[in-house]
Amino acid sequence: MDRPEIVTKAERESPGAEQTEGMQRGQAFAHDGVWAGHATFPGGASTGWHHHGGYATYGYITDGSMKVEYGPDGTEVAHLAEGDFVHIPAHLVHRESVADEGGAGVIVRVGGEGPTVYNVDGPA
């Protein structure tokens, strides 16, 4: 019989999630081409450049504000605030930065296989 699966806060804090410098990810689910979890950013943090392979990433900002840098040489910027949703296309090289108060969000990735995070030197 299929039934809902519940993941507790303690379970999603386990070290199973792939990481990028400057943030802490927690994994809730990872199966059937879907990854779901959360990210927490300490105040003033900036992540390393990364992408999510074949996964399209959807995020919801629960606390604070951030900017996402992407595009040629990282010159494009999207500004996000608490309550905003964001879509980051598969293979898009980007990095996130948060204000001094820090931030957090919920993340769902769909459509990929293999690792959900590829840390890279920077955008083309």
PyMOL commands that set and color helices and strands:
alter all, ss='L'
color gray80, all
select helices_A, chain A and resi 9-12+72-74
alter helices_A, ss='H'
color red, helices_A
select strands_A, chain A and resi 24-31+34-41+50-51+56-70+76-81+85-88+94-110+118-119
alter strands_A, ss='S'
color yellow, strands_A
deselect
rebuild
show_as cartoon
